């Protein structure tokens, strides 16, 4: 069986990190699938999905490291071509990746105690982000 659901979240841009673990758990639970996989995918080319211990200090550390990796002031051919000054956001998103897959066991995503699923919006402006969550497996 395969169940898919899209959620929308509001973000601030500049690698704003939002915890979506609760929404993913809820979708998996409501799917009725007890064992299988859940795939979480950011629709768009300037956002990423990953896991992190979602606590304020680490969230800020992550943002600092992303700024060091691909600065929001970096010169990019993309920004010159399109005039949107968000080339850095595409670089960050490409290196981090648009999605992740986690196992589902006993009707819940398998995550560590301090492991949350997050969306990172790398763009240079607030966005309404679509995230597609697909649960595959057996009831």
N, C-alpha and C positions, 0 to 999 in steps of 0.2 A: 504494500500500500504506500502511496505517496500523497502527502498533504503539503500545500504551499500557502503561505500567507505573507502579505506585504504590510509592513508597519512604516509609519512616518514619524520622524523625530525632528525637532527644531535644534539647530546648532548655531554657534557664534562664528565659526571659521577659525583660521589660524591654529589648527590642530586642537580644536575643542574636543574633549574626550567625554563621551556619554556612555554610561553603564546601561546595557540593554539585557542583562542576564535575566531579570525578572520577566521581561516580555518573551524571551526565548524559552524559558522554563514553562511559562503559561501556554505557549503555542504547542510545545512538545506534549505537555500534559493533556491539553484538550484534543490533540490528534488521536489519542488512544493508542498510539504506538508505544510498545513497551521495550522493544529492542530493535536497534538499527542505527541510523545516523541522522544528525541534524546539520544542515548546511546553512550558514549565515552569510549573505552576500550583499555588499554595498552596491547599489545601482548608481553608476557614475564613475568618472575617472579621477576624482579628487578626494576620495574617502577610502578609508581602510577599516577592516575588521580584524581584531586580534584579541588576545587575552592579556590581562594585567591584574595585579592586586590593586583594586580600585580604592586607593586612599589618597588624600589630598597631596601629601609630600611627593609620593611616587608619580602622581599625575603631573605635577609641576616639573619633576625631574625628566619625565618623558618629553614634555613640551620643550624643555631646554635642549635635550639631546637632538630632537628633530630640527630645532632651529640651527644647531651647530652643524648637523648633517647637510641640510639644504635650507640655507637662510632665506627668510621671506624677502630679503633685499637682493637676492642673487640676480644677476643678469641672465636672461634666458632668451633663446631664439623664439620660443613659443610666445612669450610675453611681447616681444618685438613684433611678431607676425600678427597677433590678435589684439594687442593693446590692452589685455586684461590683467597684466602683471601677476598671473597666478602660475607661471611655469614651475615655481618651487613646489606648489601643491601637487602637481602631476608627478614630479620626481619623487616626493615623499610617498604618495599613494602607490606608485608603481613598485617601489622597493619594498613596501610593507605588504602589499597585496590586497585585493578587494574582498577576500572572504576567508572563512575557515570552516572546517568540518570537525564535529565532535561526536564521539559515540553516544548512543542512547542506551541506557540500561535501567530496568525497572521503571520505565516511563519518564525518565529524567535525563538531561544531558549529564555526561560524566565530566565533572569539574573538580579541581582541587579546592580545599577549604578556602584559600585566599585567591582563587582564580575566577575572575569575572570576564564576561564577554563585553567588549566595548567597540563602539564606532568612533573613529577619529576622523573628523572633518578637517582636511588640510586646506581647504579653499580660503580665499582672502576676503570672504564676506559671509554674513549669516546665510544659512540655507535651510530648506525644508528637505531633509534627506529621506529617501526611500531605501528601505532594507527589506530584502526578500529572504524569508526563512522557509526552508523546505525540510520536512521530516520524512524519512524513508525507512520502512522496516515492517515489522510484524506486530500484530495486536496480541 
